[in-house]
Amino acid sequence: MEKTFKFDDELTVNRLGYGTMQLTGDGVWGPVADPDNAVKVIETAIDHGVNFIDTADAYGPFYANLYLRQALQNRPDSHVMVATKVGQTRQGPNLWTPTGVPAYLRQQVELNLFTLGLDHLDLLQLHRIDPNVPLADQIGELKALQDEGKIKHIGLSQVSVDQLKAAEKIAPIASVQNMYNLSNRQDEDVLNYADAHHIAFIPWFPLATGQLIDNPTLTTIAQTYDASPAQIALAWLLKRSDVILPIPGTKSSEHELQNIHGQDIDLSQADFDALKALAD
Ligand SMILES: NC(=O)c1ccc[n+]([C@@H]2O[C@H](COP(=O)([O-])OP(=O)(O)OC[C@H]3O[C@@H](n4cnc5c(N)ncnc54)[C@H](OP(=O)(O)O)[C@@H]3O)[C@@H](O)[C@H]2O)c1
Protein backbone atom coordinates (compact mmCIF):
# COMPACT_ATOMS: atom_id res chain seq x y z
CA MET A 1 0.00 0.00 0.00
CA GLU A 2 1.37 3.42 -0.99
CA LYS A 3 1.54 6.01 1.81
CA THR A 4 1.71 8.90 -0.66
CA PHE A 5 0.05 10.05 -3.87
CA LYS A 6 1.91 11.91 -6.61
CA PHE A 7 0.06 14.71 -8.42
CA ASP A 8 3.11 15.85 -10.39
CA ASP A 9 6.91 16.08 -10.08
CA GLU A 10 6.59 18.81 -7.43
CA LEU A 11 3.46 17.72 -5.55
CA THR A 12 3.41 14.44 -3.64
CA VAL A 13 1.13 14.25 -0.60
CA ASN A 14 0.54 11.88 2.28
CA ARG A 15 -2.67 10.09 1.38
CA LEU A 16 -4.41 10.65 4.71
CA GLY A 17 -5.62 14.23 4.51
CA TYR A 18 -8.01 16.48 6.37
CA GLY A 19 -11.30 18.22 5.42
CA THR A 20 -12.30 21.57 6.92
CA MET A 21 -16.08 21.38 6.55
CA GLN A 22 -16.79 20.17 10.09
CA LEU A 23 -14.84 23.08 11.56
CA THR A 24 -17.81 25.26 10.78
CA GLY A 25 -20.27 22.41 10.26
CA ASP A 26 -22.68 21.26 7.59
CA GLY A 27 -25.93 23.15 8.09
CA VAL A 28 -24.18 25.81 10.15
CA TRP A 29 -23.75 29.42 9.08
CA GLY A 30 -21.10 31.93 10.05
CA PRO A 31 -18.05 31.85 12.32
CA VAL A 32 -17.52 29.27 15.06
CA ALA A 33 -17.61 30.15 18.73
CA ASP A 34 -14.00 29.10 19.25
CA PRO A 35 -11.89 30.06 16.21
CA ASP A 36 -8.65 29.32 18.11
CA ASN A 37 -9.73 25.69 18.42
CA ALA A 38 -10.50 25.53 14.68
CA VAL A 39 -6.99 26.79 13.88
CA LYS A 40 -5.47 24.43 16.44
CA VAL A 41 -7.11 21.37 14.89
CA ILE A 42 -5.58 22.24 11.51
CA GLU A 43 -2.18 22.90 13.11
CA THR A 44 -2.39 19.52 14.87
CA ALA A 45 -3.00 17.87 11.49
CA ILE A 46 -0.06 19.69 9.88
CA ASP A 47 2.26 19.00 12.84
CA HIS A 48 1.58 15.27 12.46
CA GLY A 49 2.28 15.00 8.75
CA VAL A 50 -1.01 15.91 7.05
CA ASN A 51 -0.10 17.87 3.93
CA PHE A 52 -3.30 17.54 1.89
CA ILE A 53 -6.18 19.70 3.15
CA ASP A 54 -9.57 19.99 1.49
CA THR A 55 -11.70 23.11 1.86
CA ALA A 56 -14.24 25.20 -0.09
CA ASP A 57 -15.39 28.77 -0.40
CA ALA A 58 -18.86 27.60 0.70
CA TYR A 59 -17.73 26.23 4.09
CA GLY A 60 -18.71 28.82 6.62
CA PRO A 61 -19.03 30.39 4.00
CA PHE A 62 -15.40 31.50 3.85
CA TYR A 63 -14.72 30.99 7.56
CA ALA A 64 -13.15 27.55 7.02
CA ASN A 65 -10.76 29.14 4.52
CA LEU A 66 -9.91 31.88 7.01
CA TYR A 67 -9.08 29.35 9.76
CA LEU A 68 -6.98 27.42 7.26
CA ARG A 69 -5.21 30.62 6.21
CA GLN A 70 -4.33 31.32 9.85
CA ALA A 71 -2.98 27.79 10.38
CA LEU A 72 -0.91 27.98 7.17
CA GLN A 73 0.51 31.33 8.28
CA ASN A 74 1.38 29.80 11.67
CA ARG A 75 3.19 26.94 9.89
CA PRO A 76 5.05 28.76 7.08
CA ASP A 77 7.36 25.82 6.28
CA SER A 78 4.65 23.17 6.09
CA HIS A 79 4.25 22.73 2.28
CA VAL A 80 0.56 21.87 2.50
CA MET A 81 -1.30 21.16 -0.72
CA VAL A 82 -4.64 22.95 -0.46
CA ALA A 83 -7.58 21.58 -2.42
CA THR A 84 -10.43 24.04 -2.59
CA LYS A 85 -13.68 24.33 -4.52
CA VAL A 86 -15.88 26.75 -6.41
CA GLY A 87 -19.19 26.38 -8.21
CA GLN A 88 -21.85 26.36 -5.51
CA THR A 89 -23.62 29.36 -4.08
CA ARG A 90 -24.97 29.08 -0.57
CA GLN A 91 -28.01 31.12 0.36
CA GLY A 92 -28.23 29.87 3.93
CA PRO A 93 -27.12 26.96 6.13
CA ASN A 94 -28.82 24.23 4.09
CA LEU A 95 -29.36 25.78 0.68
CA TRP A 96 -26.63 24.95 -1.81
CA THR A 97 -27.06 25.75 -5.53
CA PRO A 98 -24.68 24.65 -8.30
CA THR A 99 -23.60 27.83 -10.09
CA GLY A 100 -21.19 27.39 -12.98
CA VAL A 101 -21.46 30.74 -14.73
CA PRO A 102 -17.84 31.38 -15.82
CA ALA A 103 -17.69 34.89 -14.31
CA TYR A 104 -18.84 33.49 -10.97
CA LEU A 105 -16.25 30.67 -11.06
CA ARG A 106 -13.53 33.23 -11.76
CA GLN A 107 -14.68 35.49 -8.94
CA GLN A 108 -14.69 32.56 -6.52
CA VAL A 109 -11.18 31.53 -7.54
CA GLU A 110 -10.03 35.07 -6.73
CA LEU A 111 -11.89 35.00 -3.40
CA ASN A 112 -10.36 31.62 -2.54
CA LEU A 113 -6.90 33.04 -3.25
CA PHE A 114 -7.70 36.02 -1.04
CA THR A 115 -9.25 34.16 1.89
CA LEU A 116 -6.59 31.44 1.84
CA GLY A 117 -3.75 33.94 1.47
CA LEU A 118 -2.26 32.02 -1.46
CA ASP A 119 -0.88 33.19 -4.81
CA HIS A 120 -2.14 30.07 -6.63
CA LEU A 121 -4.38 27.09 -5.90
CA ASP A 122 -2.74 23.66 -6.11
CA LEU A 123 -6.06 21.91 -6.70
CA LEU A 124 -9.28 23.68 -7.67
CA GLN A 125 -12.33 21.45 -7.75
CA LEU A 126 -15.61 22.23 -9.45
CA HIS A 127 -17.90 21.60 -6.46
CA ARG A 128 -20.80 20.58 -8.71
CA ILE A 129 -21.37 20.67 -12.45
CA ASP A 130 -24.10 23.24 -13.11
CA PRO A 131 -26.65 21.52 -15.39
CA ASN A 132 -27.75 24.93 -16.74
CA VAL A 133 -24.34 25.97 -18.08
CA PRO A 134 -22.48 24.13 -20.88
CA LEU A 135 -19.72 21.94 -19.44
CA ALA A 136 -17.26 23.43 -21.93
CA ASP A 137 -17.89 26.89 -20.45
CA GLN A 138 -17.34 25.70 -16.86
CA ILE A 139 -14.24 23.56 -17.43
CA GLY A 140 -13.09 26.03 -20.10
CA GLU A 141 -13.00 28.85 -17.53
CA LEU A 142 -11.03 26.70 -15.10
CA LYS A 143 -8.62 25.81 -17.93
CA ALA A 144 -8.18 29.54 -18.65
CA LEU A 145 -7.41 30.15 -14.96
CA GLN A 146 -4.95 27.26 -15.12
CA ASP A 147 -3.24 28.77 -18.16
CA GLU A 148 -2.98 32.06 -16.23
CA GLY A 149 -1.16 30.24 -13.39
CA LYS A 150 -3.90 30.74 -10.79
CA ILE A 151 -4.76 27.03 -10.64
CA LYS A 152 -2.28 24.17 -10.81
CA HIS A 153 -4.66 21.20 -11.09
CA ILE A 154 -8.37 20.93 -11.89
CA GLY A 155 -10.65 18.49 -10.07
CA LEU A 156 -14.34 17.59 -10.12
CA SER A 157 -16.81 16.71 -7.40
CA GLN A 158 -19.80 14.36 -7.40
CA VAL A 159 -19.61 13.27 -11.02
CA SER A 160 -20.31 10.16 -13.07
CA VAL A 161 -17.73 8.39 -15.24
CA ASP A 162 -19.37 9.91 -18.32
CA GLN A 163 -19.12 13.43 -16.89
CA LEU A 164 -15.49 12.80 -15.95
CA LYS A 165 -14.69 11.61 -19.47
CA ALA A 166 -16.50 14.61 -20.99
CA ALA A 167 -14.51 17.02 -18.79
CA GLU A 168 -11.24 15.29 -19.70
CA LYS A 169 -11.87 16.22 -23.32
CA ILE A 170 -11.70 19.90 -22.27
CA ALA A 171 -8.86 19.89 -19.71
CA PRO A 172 -6.74 17.38 -17.77
CA ILE A 173 -8.59 16.29 -14.61
CA ALA A 174 -6.36 15.48 -11.63
CA SER A 175 -8.96 14.46 -9.06
CA VAL A 176 -12.55 13.53 -8.40
CA GLN A 177 -14.27 14.00 -5.06
CA ASN A 178 -17.39 11.84 -4.62
CA MET A 179 -19.23 10.53 -1.59
CA TYR A 180 -17.73 7.17 -0.68
CA ASN A 181 -17.31 5.27 2.57
CA LEU A 182 -17.80 1.81 4.04
CA SER A 183 -21.56 2.13 4.05
CA ASN A 184 -21.98 4.02 0.75
CA ARG A 185 -20.04 2.72 -2.21
CA GLN A 186 -22.39 3.71 -5.01
CA ASP A 187 -19.56 5.24 -7.03
CA GLU A 188 -17.32 2.18 -7.34
CA ASP A 189 -17.31 2.73 -11.12
CA VAL A 190 -15.90 6.25 -10.70
CA LEU A 191 -13.29 4.97 -8.24
CA ASN A 192 -12.29 2.16 -10.63
CA TYR A 193 -11.93 4.65 -13.49
CA ALA A 194 -9.83 6.95 -11.28
CA ASP A 195 -7.68 4.02 -10.19
CA ALA A 196 -7.05 2.96 -13.80
CA HIS A 197 -6.06 6.51 -14.84
CA HIS A 198 -4.09 7.70 -11.76
CA ILE A 199 -6.72 10.29 -10.89
CA ALA A 200 -6.91 11.09 -7.16
CA PHE A 201 -10.20 9.85 -5.68
CA ILE A 202 -11.10 11.97 -2.65
CA PRO A 203 -13.98 10.32 -0.79
CA TRP A 204 -16.20 12.83 0.99
CA PHE A 205 -17.97 11.73 4.15
CA PRO A 206 -15.22 9.07 4.61
CA LEU A 207 -16.64 8.38 8.07
CA ALA A 208 -20.28 8.74 6.94
CA THR A 209 -20.31 11.92 9.08
CA GLY A 210 -19.51 9.81 12.14
CA GLN A 211 -22.54 7.51 11.75
CA LEU A 212 -20.30 4.56 10.90
CA ILE A 213 -18.69 4.71 14.31
CA ASP A 214 -21.46 2.66 15.98
CA ASN A 215 -21.52 -0.18 13.43
CA PRO A 216 -21.20 -3.51 15.32
CA THR A 217 -18.99 -5.24 12.69
CA LEU A 218 -16.69 -2.26 12.60
CA THR A 219 -16.56 -2.07 16.40
CA THR A 220 -15.74 -5.78 16.73
CA ILE A 221 -12.96 -5.64 14.14
CA ALA A 222 -11.61 -2.41 15.65
CA GLN A 223 -11.25 -4.12 19.04
CA THR A 224 -8.97 -6.77 17.55
CA TYR A 225 -6.57 -4.03 16.37
CA ASP A 226 -6.91 -2.07 19.64
CA ALA A 227 -8.14 0.73 17.39
CA SER A 228 -11.20 2.96 17.12
CA PRO A 229 -13.94 2.35 14.53
CA ALA A 230 -12.99 5.62 12.81
CA GLN A 231 -9.40 4.42 12.43
CA ILE A 232 -10.52 1.13 10.89
CA ALA A 233 -12.90 2.90 8.49
CA LEU A 234 -9.98 5.04 7.28
CA ALA A 235 -7.58 2.08 7.11
CA TRP A 236 -10.16 0.31 4.91
CA LEU A 237 -10.32 3.24 2.48
CA LEU A 238 -6.53 3.44 2.31
CA LYS A 239 -6.31 -0.27 1.52
CA ARG A 240 -9.12 -0.13 -1.06
CA SER A 241 -7.06 1.79 -3.64
CA ASP A 242 -3.78 3.70 -3.76
CA VAL A 243 -5.56 6.63 -5.47
CA ILE A 244 -7.88 7.20 -2.48
CA LEU A 245 -7.08 10.30 -0.41
CA PRO A 246 -9.45 10.30 2.59
CA ILE A 247 -10.21 13.73 4.09
CA PRO A 248 -11.93 13.01 7.43
CA GLY A 249 -13.32 16.08 9.13
CA THR A 250 -13.28 16.84 12.83
CA LYS A 251 -13.36 19.79 15.16
CA SER A 252 -11.43 17.84 17.79
CA SER A 253 -7.62 17.67 17.93
CA GLU A 254 -7.93 14.38 19.81
CA HIS A 255 -10.00 12.83 17.00
CA GLU A 256 -7.61 14.31 14.45
CA LEU A 257 -4.64 12.56 16.06
CA GLN A 258 -6.62 9.33 16.21
CA ASN A 259 -7.50 9.59 12.52
CA ILE A 260 -3.88 10.24 11.55
CA HIS A 261 -2.79 7.07 13.36
CA GLY A 262 -5.43 5.15 11.40
CA GLN A 263 -3.05 5.16 8.44
CA ASP A 264 -0.62 2.93 10.39
CA ILE A 265 -3.13 0.07 10.66
CA ASP A 266 -2.50 -2.80 8.29
CA LEU A 267 -5.89 -4.48 7.83
CA SER A 268 -5.86 -8.20 7.09
CA GLN A 269 -7.52 -9.27 3.84
CA ALA A 270 -10.18 -11.18 5.84
CA ASP A 271 -11.13 -8.06 7.82
CA PHE A 272 -11.04 -5.93 4.66
CA ASP A 273 -13.49 -8.36 3.02
CA ALA A 274 -15.75 -8.54 6.07
CA LEU A 275 -16.00 -4.74 6.10
CA LYS A 276 -16.51 -4.60 2.35
CA ALA A 277 -19.52 -6.88 2.78
CA LEU A 278 -21.23 -4.22 4.93
CA ALA A 279 -22.42 -2.38 1.81
CA ASP A 280 -22.22 -5.09 -0.88
N1 LIG B 1 -17.39 17.57 -2.32
C1 LIG B 1 -18.46 17.62 -1.58
O1 LIG B 1 -19.58 17.80 -2.05
C2 LIG B 1 -18.31 17.43 -0.10
C3 LIG B 1 -19.45 17.21 0.70
C4 LIG B 1 -19.27 17.02 2.06
C5 LIG B 1 -17.99 17.04 2.60
N2 LIG B 1 -16.90 17.27 1.80
C6 LIG B 1 -15.52 17.24 2.33
O2 LIG B 1 -15.34 16.00 2.96
C7 LIG B 1 -14.78 16.20 4.25
C8 LIG B 1 -15.16 15.07 5.15
O3 LIG B 1 -16.56 15.06 5.37
P1 LIG B 1 -17.17 15.40 6.79
O4 LIG B 1 -16.12 16.03 7.62
O5 LIG B 1 -18.43 16.15 6.60
O6 LIG B 1 -17.62 13.96 7.31
P2 LIG B 1 -16.77 12.69 7.84
O7 LIG B 1 -15.31 12.92 7.72
O8 LIG B 1 -17.36 11.48 7.22
O9 LIG B 1 -17.20 12.66 9.36
C9 LIG B 1 -16.95 13.73 10.21
C10 LIG B 1 -17.69 13.43 11.51
O10 LIG B 1 -17.08 12.33 12.15
C11 LIG B 1 -16.70 12.68 13.46
N3 LIG B 1 -15.35 12.13 13.69
C12 LIG B 1 -14.21 12.43 13.03
N4 LIG B 1 -13.18 11.72 13.51
C13 LIG B 1 -13.69 10.97 14.53
C14 LIG B 1 -13.12 10.03 15.43
N5 LIG B 1 -11.81 9.72 15.39
N6 LIG B 1 -13.92 9.44 16.34
C15 LIG B 1 -15.25 9.75 16.39
N7 LIG B 1 -15.85 10.63 15.57
C16 LIG B 1 -15.07 11.23 14.65
C17 LIG B 1 -16.66 14.18 13.52
O11 LIG B 1 -17.07 14.63 14.80
P3 LIG B 1 -16.04 15.45 15.75
O12 LIG B 1 -15.93 16.82 15.18
O13 LIG B 1 -16.70 15.39 17.08
O14 LIG B 1 -14.74 14.70 15.70
C18 LIG B 1 -17.65 14.60 12.46
O15 LIG B 1 -18.93 14.76 13.00
C19 LIG B 1 -15.35 17.57 4.66
O16 LIG B 1 -14.63 18.13 5.73
C20 LIG B 1 -15.22 18.32 3.37
O17 LIG B 1 -13.90 18.81 3.22
C21 LIG B 1 -17.06 17.45 0.47
The ligand as an SDF file (V2000), in Angstrom:
LIG
                    3D

 48 52  0  0  0  0  0  0  0  0999 V2000
  -17.3870   17.5680   -2.3230 N   0  0  0  0  0  0  0  0  0  0  0  0
  -18.4590   17.6190   -1.5780 C   0  0  0  0  0  0  0  0  0  0  0  0
  -19.5760   17.8020   -2.0510 O   0  0  0  0  0  0  0  0  0  0  0  0
  -18.3140   17.4280   -0.0970 C   0  0  0  0  0  0  0  0  0  0  0  0
  -19.4520   17.2080    0.7010 C   0  0  0  0  0  0  0  0  0  0  0  0
  -19.2660   17.0150    2.0590 C   0  0  0  0  0  0  0  0  0  0  0  0
  -17.9900   17.0350    2.5980 C   0  0  0  0  0  0  0  0  0  0  0  0
  -16.9030   17.2690    1.7990 N   0  0  0  0  0  0  0  0  0  0  0  0
  -15.5190   17.2430    2.3310 C   0  0  0  0  0  0  0  0  0  0  0  0
  -15.3370   16.0040    2.9630 O   0  0  0  0  0  0  0  0  0  0  0  0
  -14.7790   16.1990    4.2490 C   0  0  0  0  0  0  0  0  0  0  0  0
  -15.1620   15.0700    5.1490 C   0  0  0  0  0  0  0  0  0  0  0  0
  -16.5610   15.0610    5.3710 O   0  0  0  0  0  0  0  0  0  0  0  0
  -17.1670   15.4030    6.7900 P   0  0  0  0  0  0  0  0  0  0  0  0
  -16.1170   16.0250    7.6250 O   0  0  0  0  0  0  0  0  0  0  0  0
  -18.4260   16.1450    6.6040 O   0  0  0  0  0  0  0  0  0  0  0  0
  -17.6150   13.9620    7.3050 O   0  0  0  0  0  0  0  0  0  0  0  0
  -16.7710   12.6920    7.8380 P   0  0  0  0  0  0  0  0  0  0  0  0
  -15.3150   12.9150    7.7180 O   0  0  0  0  0  0  0  0  0  0  0  0
  -17.3650   11.4820    7.2200 O   0  0  0  0  0  0  0  0  0  0  0  0
  -17.2010   12.6640    9.3580 O   0  0  0  0  0  0  0  0  0  0  0  0
  -16.9490   13.7260   10.2130 C   0  0  0  0  0  0  0  0  0  0  0  0
  -17.6910   13.4290   11.5100 C   0  0  0  0  0  0  0  0  0  0  0  0
  -17.0820   12.3270   12.1460 O   0  0  0  0  0  0  0  0  0  0  0  0
  -16.6970   12.6790   13.4630 C   0  0  0  0  0  0  0  0  0  0  0  0
  -15.3530   12.1340   13.6900 N   0  0  0  0  0  0  0  0  0  0  0  0
  -14.2080   12.4340   13.0250 C   0  0  0  0  0  0  0  0  0  0  0  0
  -13.1770   11.7160   13.5130 N   0  0  0  0  0  0  0  0  0  0  0  0
  -13.6890   10.9680   14.5260 C   0  0  0  0  0  0  0  0  0  0  0  0
  -13.1170   10.0310   15.4330 C   0  0  0  0  0  0  0  0  0  0  0  0
  -11.8110    9.7180   15.3920 N   0  0  0  0  0  0  0  0  0  0  0  0
  -13.9190    9.4420   16.3450 N   0  0  0  0  0  0  0  0  0  0  0  0
  -15.2470    9.7470   16.3950 C   0  0  0  0  0  0  0  0  0  0  0  0
  -15.8490   10.6330   15.5660 N   0  0  0  0  0  0  0  0  0  0  0  0
  -15.0720   11.2330   14.6450 C   0  0  0  0  0  0  0  0  0  0  0  0
  -16.6580   14.1780   13.5180 C   0  0  0  0  0  0  0  0  0  0  0  0
  -17.0730   14.6300   14.7990 O   0  0  0  0  0  0  0  0  0  0  0  0
  -16.0360   15.4480   15.7510 P   0  0  0  0  0  0  0  0  0  0  0  0
  -15.9340   16.8240   15.1800 O   0  0  0  0  0  0  0  0  0  0  0  0
  -16.6970   15.3940   17.0800 O   0  0  0  0  0  0  0  0  0  0  0  0
  -14.7360   14.7010   15.6970 O   0  0  0  0  0  0  0  0  0  0  0  0
  -17.6510   14.6000   12.4590 C   0  0  0  0  0  0  0  0  0  0  0  0
  -18.9310   14.7620   12.9980 O   0  0  0  0  0  0  0  0  0  0  0  0
  -15.3450   17.5700    4.6570 C   0  0  0  0  0  0  0  0  0  0  0  0
  -14.6330   18.1340    5.7290 O   0  0  0  0  0  0  0  0  0  0  0  0
  -15.2230   18.3190    3.3690 C   0  0  0  0  0  0  0  0  0  0  0  0
  -13.8960   18.8090    3.2180 O   0  0  0  0  0  0  0  0  0  0  0  0
  -17.0580   17.4530    0.4680 C   0  0  0  0  0  0  0  0  0  0  0  0
  1  2  1  0
  2  3  2  0
  2  4  1  0
  4  5  1  0
  4 48  2  0
  5  6  2  0
  6  7  1  0
  7  8  2  0
  8  9  1  0
  8 48  1  0
  9 10  1  0
  9 46  1  0
 10 11  1  0
 11 12  1  0
 11 44  1  0
 12 13  1  0
 13 14  1  0
 14 15  2  0
 14 16  1  0
 14 17  1  0
 17 18  1  0
 18 19  2  0
 18 20  1  0
 18 21  1  0
 21 22  1  0
 22 23  1  0
 23 24  1  0
 23 42  1  0
 24 25  1  0
 25 26  1  0
 25 36  1  0
 26 27  1  0
 26 35  1  0
 27 28  2  0
 28 29  1  0
 29 30  1  0
 29 35  2  0
 30 31  1  0
 30 32  2  0
 32 33  1  0
 33 34  2  0
 34 35  1  0
 36 37  1  0
 36 42  1  0
 37 38  1  0
 38 39  2  0
 38 40  1  0
 38 41  1  0
 42 43  1  0
 44 45  1  0
 44 46  1  0
 46 47  1  0
M  CHG  2   8   1  16  -1
M  END
$$$$
